[in-house]
Amino acid sequence: MVMTNNENATQTTAQAAAQTLAPAPAPAPRLNFAKAAPKAFKAVIGLDAAARDGLDPALVELIQIRASLLNGCAYCLHMHTSDARKAGEDEARLHMVGVWREARNFFTEKEQAALDLTEAVTLVHRGGIPDDVYARAAAHFDEMELGHVLALIFTINTWNRIALSTAKVAGEDER
């Protein structure tokens, strides 16, 4: 059977689409950070717990989801969207975290300030923390809360880097 160029192109496109949709092979096992560096792991857990203290649990999850999206951490994104759902977070809000600027009506001014600060700290390599972003957050949080928000942002960025470096698999919550 002889194929025309058009039929050949269609078959090639279909094959490429099938390969794109095929599940990726599981990453090779890497270091178990908790076992390899237990004191460091426990220190991050301690910082995480201290950072959350006194913050609204819904805000905590929004911050963790936004940082995980920015860092491309599927493991943490899956974990924190699942936690948010279990805590009763609205599904529509979860879908809007990645585009919160275009969907401001889904988030309070305080949440928007926290999301903006989360982006600035997570993407600090793009020019630091702009004064207006910091001032907006400081207007919505007292000093203690702002310290906790910053510590939470530091912590989720650390968790993202641990999960990405050790090839944690989304959906395999090991807590």
N, C-alpha and C positions, 0 to 999 in steps of 0.2 A: 504494500500500500504506500502510495506516495502522498506526502502531506504538502499542502500549500504553505507558503510563508505565513499566512494569516493563521492557519490551523496550528502550525508549529509555535507561533508566538503565544497563542491562546493556551496551548498545553504547557509551555514554559512558565507562563504567568500563574496557571493553576498549581503547578508543582511548587513554585516559589511561595504561593499563599499557603499551601499545605505545610511546608517547612516552617513558615513563620508562625503558624498556629500550633505546631507540635510543641508539647511541653519541653522545656529545656532540661537537660540532664542535671541531676542534683550536683551541687558543688562538692568537691572533694572535702572530706572531713579535715578540719583544722583544729588548732589549739582550743582546748576547753579552758577559757580564761579563768573561770571560778576555781578550777582545780589547780591550774598552773600558777596563779597569783592570788591565793585566797585572801591575803591581807588587803591587797589593792581592791579586789572585788567587794569585800566587806566595807571598805572605805567609801566606795561609790554608792553602795546600798545605804550607808549612813547619811551621806550627803543628800541622796534622793529623798530619804525620809524626812530629814531636817528641812529641806527645801519646800516640801509639800505642806508642812505644818502651818496651819492657819489660812491656807489658800482654799478657795472654792474648788471642790473636786472637778466640776465641769470645766473650769478655767485651766486646771492642771492638764486635763486630757487635751483640750484645744491647743495648748502650747506644745505638748508632746507630739501631737499629730502634725502640727505645722512644721516643726523642726524635722521630724522624720520624713515628711514629704520633701522638704528642701534638700535633705541629705541623701534622699533616695534609699532610705532604709526600710525595706519591705517588712522585715521581721518586727521592728518597733511599730511601724504603721499598723500592721495587723493587730498587734497586741493592744495598742492604745485605742484603736477604733472599736475593738471588741470590748475593752474595759468601759469605754464611753457608752456603748450600747447597753451593757449590763447595768450601768448606773442610771439609765433612763434618758440618755442624750437623744435629742431629736435627730432622726435619720437625715432629714433635709439639711440640718446644720453640718453634719459630718460630710455631706457631699459638697458643701460650699467652702470648707476650710481652705482648700487650695486656691480658691478664687475670691477670698474674703473681701478684697477691695471692690470687686464688682458686685458683691452680694452683701453689702454693709447692713442691709435691713435684717439680716439673720443674726447679727451680733451686736451686743451692747457697745457703747463707746469705750467702756473699760476693757472689754474683750478685744476690741479693735486695737487699742493701745498696746495690749499685751502681745497680740499677733504681730504688730509692727515692730515692737522691740525684739520679739523672737526672731524675726527675719534679719534685723540689723545685727544681732549678736551672732546668729548662725552664719551669716554671710559677712562677717567682720572683715574678711580679706578684701572686700569691695570698697573699703574706705572708712572703716571704723563705724562708730555709732553716731549718727547725725544728732546734733543738739536738739533739733525739733522733735525727733523720735523719742529721745530720752525725756525731754520736757513734757511731752504728751503723756508718757507713762507715769512720770512723777506727779502729774496732776490728778491721776486716777488712783494711785496707790500711795499709802503712807510709807515712810522710810522702811519700816520693818517688812511690809508687804512687798515693796519694790526689791528689797534685798532677797526675799524668798523667790520672787518671780525670776530674778537674775540667776539665783542658784539653781532653780529648776531648769532654766534654759541651758546653763552650763552642764547640768547633769544629763539632760536628754541628748545633748550633743555628744557627751562622753559615751552614753549607752549606744547611740547610733554608730559611733566609731568602733566600739567593741564589737557590736553585731556585724558590721560590715567587714571588719578585719578578720573576724573568726568565721565568716560565712554562715551565720545563723540563717535558718530556713524559715521563711514566713509560714505561720500556721502551726509551728512547733514551739508553743509557749513552754519554756522550761522552768517557770517560776514554781 
